Amino acid sequence: MFYAILEEETRANPCSVNPCQNGGLCVVKGNSFTCHCRRSYTGPTCQEVPLQQPELGVLKLRRSQINPCRYDPCMNGGTCYAINIAGRGLFTCQCRRGYTGKRCENGVTTGGKKTYKAAVFDFQPNFMDDTKQVLTRPEAIKHLTVSSLNIFESQCRRARRQGVDIIVFPEYGLAPGVLVERDVMYPFLEAIPDPQKVKWNPCLQPKRFPDTEFQHRLSCMARKYKLYLVANMGSVEPCSAANDTDCPNDSRYQYNTNLAFDPRGLLITRYRKHHTFYLELISYDTAKMVDHAAFKTPFGNFGTFICFDILFQEPSISLIEKWNLDSIAFPTAWVNVLPFFSAAPFHGSFSTGKSINFLASNLHAPSIKITGSGIYTPGKTHVYRNPRVKSGSKLLISTVDIKPKQIPYKKVTFPRNMKTKTVFSSKIFGDTYNFAELPGKKGVAAVCHGDLCCRVAYKYKTKATDEFYVLGAFDGLHEMEGTYYIQMCLLVKCGNKSRSSCGKELTEATTRFRYLSVTGNFSTPYVYPSMVTAGVNPSSGEYTYNGQSMVSHGTKKGLLSMTFLARKYNLDAKKKMKRSNKYLKMDVERALANPAAFQRGFLSVA
């Protein structure tokens, strides 16, 4: 019946099936039609492109192939043009800047280009008003289409206009809310196949797997705007208690998942979060196996992991070292914790410590302390969004070197007779530090804790009379929002003249130093340096790091902190934090009701 209707409509209106190709305009002319072609197209149906394009290659295909551009033979975002010569199906590829070859297969790394353009989206989410309401699947699709997907597409369009090569979207960007119960999250989940086992282009094959509307839309964004695209969403995998003792009671695993698409729309990698943040367990399960999600582009080797994963050896460190990565795409919903776990400074320190480009896309939800996106390279913050910005989303774009600068760690050995002094001890983020004061106008101070000693040489430029600075050291197992072994050298401003105020969360400072040099004798090469100035701004270009010391010859703003965070992954506790479902729900409710408590991580329940 459908075909009969179509045939009748075609006889009545020859333009109803749009016979004009490549965007041509069909105009009815009697019982026939005429095509008004766009510039650079010719032929009765605009099917031909003039061959006066000597820079473009022309490839011969099988004569039986009607439209040689149908399967997108041009790589790396190249545009395919069909050519009809003597009935033969030919095509030509017009390559994007920086790409060459008949199929645009030769990328910037072989073409001599040394940079690429990256974008991260700092996204103020439009979560559901009632995050306890369970929607149907059609309702979930409708909600995310309006609240997220349409917005994501507009950002892809903007990125494309500015020549962006890769765009990253945040964790929970395609979710009904943060910390919602499993049943509320479920309608927003999709089964995501393993790209290592299944080659799939959701945009071209939308019906191959059922209920994959979100993947279809993301794939089509990547394809339409010719971008590499990294996004985060929830995935679901069925299980049975009959052959899996860990299978949840609802017979499904729910994972916090990253996925990446190439400029053709092909799904090229999938990553399931391995270190699920404690409170997230109300929504998601922790993946048993560690996914190493890496993908190659013409502008370097990329990897991806999620938020809390950054603090652990698996997958972050192993992935970077095993696959010789150049860049990390990092969707996150990062909760800022001062003085050393604020998003921009810490992500920049990871970039420097691991000598890797770092593209961090964060949610912008100040009410629950989740803020701060940025693009970082070793020793440099290219662009970031200050966590104190109150509202609105923003696309951050920067040009990045394909091969990041390498800053190898150099072990420090202090003399045995080095004078150290512990003036007092105090807690920061649950850990007890030893502290030494920085008296006078200039001097040298040192302090030890366990096997770690920290040293600072300093000279004040302008010192506020009501501001007080100390050098702290900690060497031990951190047990707050997680359990992991750290060594810390921390120069920090105290809240006031009281020693108990040292380590409190501060955002402003007026004291500036003429000179600062901080060093620690860390027993691990995994050392991450950072410097934070007034307004919680990551300092870029105001200090240098040579693999041993952080040295500053002055800052434009007052100093909040200068920090070395070192990780001894081999001493991490193997036991992960667990909580009964009853208390987990109570913790989540308290966290969302009290962002200050949420900011501190683990919440005890009386």
VOMAR-739381 format. One line per 5 residues: number of its first residue (from 1); for each residue x, y, z of C-alpha. Coordinates in Angstrom, 3 decimals. Last residue first. Example, Ala and Ser with C-alpha at 12.3 -4.5 7.8 and 13.67 -1.06 7.14 Angstrom:
2) 13.670,-1.060,7.140  12.300,-4.500,7.800 $
! end
This chain:
606) 24.737,8.197,63.259  25.598,8.312,59.584  29.096,9.208,58.453  29.460,11.122,55.222  32.347,10.450,52.832 $
601) 33.142,13.358,50.546  33.939,16.752,52.022  32.055,18.569,49.276  28.896,16.662,50.105  29.096,18.110,53.612 $
596) 29.274,21.625,52.199  26.547,20.706,49.702  24.056,19.984,52.512  20.676,18.758,51.251  22.281,16.894,48.350 $
591) 24.778,15.207,50.656  22.250,14.439,53.378  19.939,12.731,50.878  22.865,10.783,49.419  24.024,9.650,52.858 $
586) 20.545,8.427,53.797  20.287,6.495,50.535  23.658,4.870,51.211  22.600,4.037,54.765  19.743,1.831,53.585 $
581) 21.658,0.426,50.633  24.390,-0.835,52.951  27.760,0.841,52.491  31.019,-0.253,50.950  34.456,1.367,50.712 $
576) 36.936,-0.599,48.675  39.485,-2.974,50.173  42.740,-3.056,48.258  44.402,-0.289,50.243  46.830,1.678,48.125 $
571) 50.513,1.056,48.854  51.551,0.289,45.256  49.887,3.486,44.043  52.255,5.741,45.962  50.810,9.053,44.794 $
566) 52.442,12.459,45.174  50.623,15.761,45.682  53.000,18.730,45.588  51.294,21.976,46.466  51.572,25.749,46.416 $
561) 48.557,27.354,48.061  46.405,30.478,48.395  48.824,33.088,47.061  47.759,36.694,46.441  47.529,37.810,42.859 $
556) 50.061,38.854,40.202  52.468,36.152,41.290  56.215,36.254,41.940  59.441,34.573,40.989  58.005,31.084,41.440 $
551) 59.888,27.781,41.638  58.381,24.322,41.936  61.139,21.791,42.449  62.284,18.390,41.218  60.890,17.580,37.762 $
546) 61.749,21.049,36.453  58.564,22.842,37.463  58.175,26.536,36.733  55.893,29.077,38.357  53.892,32.112,37.286 $
541) 53.233,30.860,33.746  49.910,29.372,34.734  48.534,29.739,38.256  45.261,27.918,38.716  42.740,30.488,39.924 $
536) 40.861,29.894,43.164  39.927,33.601,43.457  43.331,34.350,44.927  46.112,32.121,43.622  46.554,28.373,43.289 $
531) 49.811,26.569,42.463  50.011,22.926,41.466  52.515,20.068,41.254  51.679,16.356,40.680  54.258,13.702,41.586 $
526) 54.114,10.101,40.400  57.851,9.320,40.503  57.553,7.857,44.015  59.650,8.125,47.179  59.167,11.876,47.427 $
521) 62.031,13.984,48.760  60.110,17.265,48.600  60.846,20.698,47.126  59.200,24.137,47.202  60.876,27.293,45.881 $
516) 59.242,30.699,46.351  60.371,34.216,45.503  58.870,37.712,45.554  55.834,36.379,47.386  52.385,37.941,47.450 $
511) 49.960,38.275,50.352  46.443,39.327,49.298  44.473,36.083,49.662  40.966,34.908,48.792  39.209,31.564,48.258 $
506) 39.721,29.711,51.517  38.757,26.208,52.584  40.446,25.499,55.893  43.890,23.935,55.830  45.318,26.114,58.579 $
501) 42.532,27.583,60.738  43.566,25.556,63.796  46.853,27.448,63.804  45.023,30.685,64.623  46.433,33.789,62.951 $
496) 43.682,33.629,60.341  42.357,31.290,57.661  45.755,29.769,57.019  47.566,30.211,53.702  49.151,27.049,52.377 $
491) 52.447,25.519,51.413  51.711,21.812,51.061  54.070,18.909,50.547  51.933,15.790,50.361  52.612,12.053,50.115 $
486) 49.551,9.960,49.327  48.232,6.425,49.750  44.626,5.695,48.762  41.292,5.035,50.449  38.264,6.981,49.268 $
481) 36.042,9.909,50.311  38.051,10.076,53.550  40.830,7.618,54.196  44.256,8.853,53.043  47.015,6.368,53.779 $
476) 50.265,8.060,54.765  52.930,10.712,54.350  51.836,14.254,55.194  53.863,17.464,55.218  52.835,21.088,55.776 $
471) 54.463,24.474,55.167  52.717,27.412,56.817  51.443,30.885,55.932  49.608,33.520,58.032  47.580,36.494,56.850 $
466) 46.349,39.322,59.119  49.353,41.577,58.604  49.191,41.211,54.829  52.585,40.457,53.373  53.792,42.201,50.236 $
461) 56.921,40.830,48.542  57.718,37.910,50.830  60.838,35.811,50.308  60.768,32.046,50.482  62.817,28.852,50.476 $
456) 60.612,25.829,51.148  61.459,22.269,52.176  59.415,19.099,52.554  60.484,15.825,54.158  58.734,12.505,53.624 $
451) 59.607,9.218,55.355  57.005,9.733,58.086  56.172,13.413,58.296  58.864,16.050,57.886  59.122,19.844,57.965 $
446) 61.454,22.406,56.435  61.635,26.194,56.443  63.984,28.630,54.728  63.916,32.400,55.063  62.392,35.697,54.094 $
441) 60.400,38.561,55.568  59.996,36.964,58.979  58.195,33.720,59.834  57.117,30.843,57.564  55.600,28.347,60.061 $
436) 56.199,24.594,60.135  53.375,22.069,59.989  52.887,18.329,60.521  49.753,17.047,58.858  46.901,14.894,60.200 $
431) 44.620,13.666,57.387  40.807,14.039,57.306  40.667,16.706,54.608  43.312,18.752,56.421  43.996,18.027,60.095 $
426) 46.467,19.850,62.331  49.933,19.380,63.812  52.228,22.026,65.339  55.678,23.591,65.190  57.398,20.682,63.501 $
421) 60.959,21.709,62.731  63.501,20.532,60.228  67.200,21.285,59.964  68.986,19.415,57.188  71.779,17.344,58.744 $
416) 71.033,14.257,56.668  71.256,16.212,53.429  68.103,16.027,51.283  67.854,13.684,48.319  65.476,14.613,45.478 $
411) 64.432,12.185,42.743  64.029,13.662,39.293  60.586,13.390,37.688  60.428,13.649,33.895  58.868,16.775,32.320 $
406) 57.885,15.921,28.715  56.200,18.611,26.618  53.048,17.354,24.950  53.047,15.998,21.374  49.989,17.170,19.463 $
401) 50.424,20.715,20.755  47.090,22.242,21.736  44.919,24.996,20.246  42.135,26.067,22.585  38.351,26.077,22.900 $
396) 36.048,26.375,25.935  32.290,26.176,25.311  30.314,27.804,28.131  27.225,27.013,30.158  25.450,29.444,32.474 $
391) 25.541,30.333,36.145  27.533,31.421,39.188  31.151,31.616,38.107  33.057,30.624,41.267  34.562,27.506,39.722 $
386) 36.620,29.592,37.278  36.317,28.257,33.772  39.513,27.152,32.115  41.739,27.916,29.125  45.318,27.090,28.222 $
381) 46.593,26.167,31.696  50.290,25.477,31.171  53.064,23.436,32.788  52.256,20.253,30.904  49.122,20.919,28.825 $
376) 45.684,21.861,30.109  42.210,22.478,28.709  39.563,23.393,31.275  36.306,22.753,33.096  35.466,23.869,36.670 $
371) 32.327,23.288,38.724  30.528,20.781,40.976  30.063,22.389,44.413  26.462,21.145,44.828  24.827,24.540,44.269 $
366) 27.617,25.464,41.857  26.420,22.989,39.194  28.535,23.538,36.081  29.267,20.027,34.870  32.850,19.343,33.897 $
361) 34.710,18.754,30.637  38.443,18.214,31.174  40.797,17.975,28.179  44.263,17.005,29.470  47.416,16.975,27.347 $
356) 49.999,14.697,28.954  53.303,15.042,30.791  52.117,12.847,33.686  52.910,15.370,36.433  52.108,18.384,34.271 $
351) 48.713,17.159,33.073  47.912,15.896,36.563  48.752,19.332,37.971  46.410,20.991,35.469  43.611,18.663,36.543 $
346) 44.330,19.569,40.165  44.409,23.328,39.627  41.232,23.346,37.497  39.097,21.029,39.619  39.814,22.051,43.205 $
341) 41.395,19.159,45.087  44.321,20.938,46.784  43.060,23.564,49.263  40.195,23.155,48.722  37.654,20.537,47.674 $
336) 35.794,21.024,44.399  33.405,18.241,43.375  34.183,17.096,39.845  31.374,15.852,37.603  33.800,14.651,34.966 $
331) 34.313,13.826,31.289  38.071,13.561,30.671  39.509,13.251,27.169  43.201,12.457,27.763  45.994,13.376,25.338 $
326) 49.362,12.117,24.072  49.076,8.455,25.003  51.856,5.882,24.973  49.327,3.033,25.124  50.756,1.239,28.140 $
321) 51.873,4.369,29.992  48.687,6.407,29.657  46.385,3.440,30.251  48.368,2.164,33.226  48.293,5.605,34.841 $
316) 44.557,6.200,34.404  42.964,2.741,34.598  44.036,1.663,37.072  46.753,3.561,38.906  44.218,5.583,40.850 $
311) 43.375,9.239,41.471  42.171,9.974,37.942  39.457,7.311,38.202  37.440,9.720,40.393  36.357,11.709,37.280 $
306) 36.035,9.372,34.299  38.452,7.733,31.850  39.528,8.416,28.279  42.544,7.853,26.078  43.896,9.625,23.029 $
301) 46.798,9.015,20.647  47.738,11.899,18.367  46.468,14.333,15.771  45.487,11.925,12.987  43.472,10.109,15.663 $
296) 44.101,6.896,17.561  41.830,5.558,20.277  42.248,4.368,23.845  39.825,2.926,26.384  41.562,0.531,28.750 $
291) 38.578,-1.050,30.468  39.267,-2.520,33.893  37.087,-5.527,34.618  34.651,-5.595,37.516  32.835,-2.402,36.475 $
286) 31.405,-0.648,39.515  27.621,-0.429,39.615  25.687,2.778,39.128  22.861,4.828,40.595  22.994,4.516,44.418 $
281) 26.621,3.505,44.030  27.341,7.088,43.002  27.762,8.072,46.675  31.023,6.116,46.932  32.612,7.375,43.732 $
276) 32.715,4.574,41.181  36.317,3.711,40.487  36.106,1.512,37.394  33.933,3.678,35.180  32.939,1.851,31.991 $
271) 34.859,2.950,28.867  33.770,2.555,25.251  35.775,3.273,22.114  35.449,3.779,18.350  31.723,4.171,17.655 $
266) 31.723,5.286,14.003  30.056,8.635,13.287  32.303,9.378,10.297  34.147,12.060,12.283  35.079,9.453,14.962 $
261) 32.865,8.592,17.909  33.770,8.174,21.578  31.970,6.602,24.522  32.235,7.139,28.257  30.172,5.056,30.670 $
256) 28.755,5.111,34.220  27.545,1.531,34.416  24.269,-0.154,35.324  24.400,-3.924,35.701  21.124,-5.786,35.354 $
251) 19.121,-8.508,37.033  17.113,-6.158,39.316  18.554,-7.899,42.392  22.107,-7.066,41.311  24.314,-9.804,39.768 $
246) 27.286,-10.472,42.031  26.641,-14.229,42.220  26.684,-14.504,38.443  25.528,-17.763,36.843  22.022,-18.178,38.289 $
241) 22.013,-14.586,39.544  21.489,-13.513,35.951  22.869,-10.480,34.140  21.728,-7.827,31.675  24.077,-4.945,30.709 $
236) 23.108,-1.284,30.925  24.930,1.908,29.957  24.721,5.413,31.403  26.044,8.421,29.525  29.282,10.298,28.919 $
231) 30.491,11.943,25.720  33.589,12.076,23.509  33.268,13.415,19.943  35.851,13.370,17.154  34.450,15.895,14.765 $
226) 33.085,16.037,11.212  30.097,18.265,12.059  27.497,15.926,10.587  29.349,12.740,11.481  30.113,13.609,15.094 $
221) 26.588,14.920,15.579  25.151,11.833,13.844  26.994,9.556,16.259  25.693,11.534,19.228  22.097,11.246,17.978 $
216) 22.347,7.527,17.261  23.987,6.904,20.633  21.079,8.664,22.344  18.475,6.716,20.344  19.946,3.316,21.173 $
211) 16.757,1.466,22.134  17.232,-1.458,19.767  20.554,-2.334,18.085  20.918,-2.462,14.295  18.086,0.001,13.811 $
206) 20.165,3.203,13.745  22.701,1.859,11.229  24.080,4.953,9.450  24.051,7.210,12.528  24.777,4.319,14.883 $
201) 27.997,3.396,13.027  28.968,-0.012,14.333  31.997,-2.284,14.237  31.482,-4.868,16.986  34.138,-6.692,19.013 $
196) 36.621,-3.960,19.909  33.767,-1.460,19.704  32.115,-3.164,22.727  28.381,-2.629,22.341  26.559,0.040,24.360 $
191) 23.210,-1.071,25.806  21.363,2.106,26.677  20.454,3.853,29.921  18.103,6.816,30.446  15.121,4.634,31.390 $
186) 17.291,3.059,34.172  18.364,6.198,36.068  15.137,6.538,38.067  15.173,2.807,38.828  18.750,2.974,40.035 $
181) 18.262,5.907,42.411  19.471,9.398,41.568  22.907,10.689,42.592  23.320,13.403,39.956  20.323,14.080,37.752 $
176) 18.234,12.831,34.835  21.378,11.855,32.918  23.016,12.759,29.617  25.562,15.335,30.825  26.213,13.130,33.842 $
171) 29.949,13.259,33.048  30.799,16.130,30.761  31.108,16.607,26.960  34.385,16.557,25.003  34.969,17.968,21.502 $
166) 37.709,17.013,19.035  39.046,18.618,15.828  37.735,22.175,16.274  37.847,24.424,13.213  35.938,27.349,14.683 $
161) 32.773,26.689,12.694  32.942,23.051,13.760  33.012,24.009,17.422  29.937,26.202,17.060  28.011,23.393,15.353 $
156) 29.175,20.893,17.942  27.977,23.303,20.645  24.530,23.513,19.034  24.460,19.721,18.916  25.181,19.474,22.636 $
151) 22.313,21.867,23.378  19.882,19.771,21.345  21.148,16.683,23.145  20.942,18.062,26.684  17.660,19.328,28.118 $
146) 15.463,19.066,25.006  16.558,15.685,23.677  17.255,14.498,27.222  13.631,14.981,28.331  12.060,13.562,25.179 $
141) 14.224,10.445,25.317  13.395,9.943,29.014  9.676,10.351,28.289  9.874,7.759,25.487  11.684,5.359,27.904 $
136) 9.085,5.805,30.641  9.995,8.042,33.539  10.610,7.130,37.191  10.173,10.213,39.406  12.651,10.531,42.268 $
131) 14.658,13.282,40.596  11.614,15.563,40.503  12.680,18.752,38.752  14.649,16.727,36.208  18.141,18.006,35.515 $
126) 18.890,20.861,33.153  22.661,20.771,33.370  25.006,23.774,33.347  27.638,22.468,30.977  31.298,23.433,30.680 $
121) 31.849,21.978,27.210  35.378,21.072,26.196  36.896,21.969,22.825  40.205,20.984,21.223  42.154,22.330,18.230 $
116) 45.155,20.399,16.987  48.856,21.193,16.815  52.124,20.097,15.217  51.222,19.805,11.538  53.886,17.955,9.546 $
111) 51.622,16.018,7.206  52.382,12.717,8.872  51.022,13.782,12.254  48.449,15.971,10.549  46.738,13.084,8.877 $
106) 47.138,11.142,5.670  43.904,9.269,4.973  42.141,12.136,3.240  40.684,9.480,0.896  42.855,10.377,-2.095 $
101) 45.497,11.712,0.276  45.879,14.839,2.403  44.803,16.226,5.769  45.889,19.441,7.544  42.929,21.547,6.434 $
96) 39.963,19.317,5.750  40.038,17.145,2.652  37.884,17.370,-0.479  37.447,13.779,-1.532  36.573,12.790,-5.098 $
91) 34.148,10.166,-6.313  33.638,7.889,-9.285  30.771,5.727,-10.471  31.227,5.103,-14.197  28.437,5.952,-16.617 $
86) 30.717,7.801,-19.011  31.951,10.048,-16.190  29.631,10.604,-13.235  31.263,12.278,-10.247  30.143,12.032,-6.620 $
81) 31.649,14.463,-4.123  32.816,13.282,-0.680  33.707,15.764,2.084  36.649,14.954,4.352  35.988,14.617,8.099 $
76) 38.984,12.445,8.859  38.295,9.876,6.136  36.517,10.070,2.787  34.838,6.813,1.736  31.441,7.824,3.196 $
71) 29.346,4.755,2.415  26.903,6.553,0.107  29.580,8.624,-1.590  29.883,6.177,-4.519  26.185,6.608,-5.319 $
66) 24.960,4.085,-7.883  27.580,1.385,-7.361  27.225,-1.096,-10.237  30.155,0.402,-12.086  32.463,-0.599,-9.232 $
61) 34.578,2.268,-7.967  37.261,4.459,-9.513  39.033,7.004,-7.327  39.606,10.687,-8.038  42.145,12.646,-5.974 $
56) 41.675,16.328,-5.188  44.331,19.003,-5.678  43.554,19.274,-9.380  40.014,20.509,-8.772  38.775,21.337,-12.278 $
51) 36.943,18.002,-12.406  33.522,19.618,-12.299  31.161,17.921,-9.817  28.230,15.859,-11.054  24.981,14.702,-9.489 $
46) 23.148,17.994,-9.678  20.093,16.093,-11.014  20.360,17.078,-14.702  24.128,17.659,-14.282  26.221,20.215,-12.413 $
41) 27.506,20.954,-8.913  30.187,23.511,-7.896  27.592,26.124,-6.823  24.297,24.628,-5.775  22.108,23.177,-8.500 $
36) 18.697,24.321,-9.720  17.091,21.045,-10.732  14.265,21.033,-13.299  11.152,18.893,-13.183  8.719,16.940,-15.347 $
31) 4.977,16.802,-15.911  4.885,20.560,-16.461  8.026,22.019,-14.888  8.150,21.369,-11.149  11.205,22.940,-9.439 $
26) 13.707,20.860,-7.430  16.422,22.726,-5.528  19.857,21.053,-5.340  21.283,20.112,-1.941  23.764,17.528,-3.232 $
21) 21.216,15.625,-5.325  17.997,16.682,-7.039  15.435,13.868,-7.311  13.488,15.146,-4.268  10.876,12.371,-3.906 $
16) 7.975,14.854,-4.030  9.609,16.775,-6.910  7.818,14.763,-9.623  4.462,15.893,-8.169  1.321,14.090,-9.334 $
11) 3.190,11.104,-10.785  5.356,10.965,-7.667  2.351,11.054,-5.349  0.798,8.081,-7.175  3.998,6.066,-6.962 $
6) 4.372,6.818,-3.238  0.800,5.782,-2.493  1.243,2.516,-4.369  4.516,1.902,-2.535  2.867,2.374,0.870 $
1) 0.000,0.000,0.000 $
! end
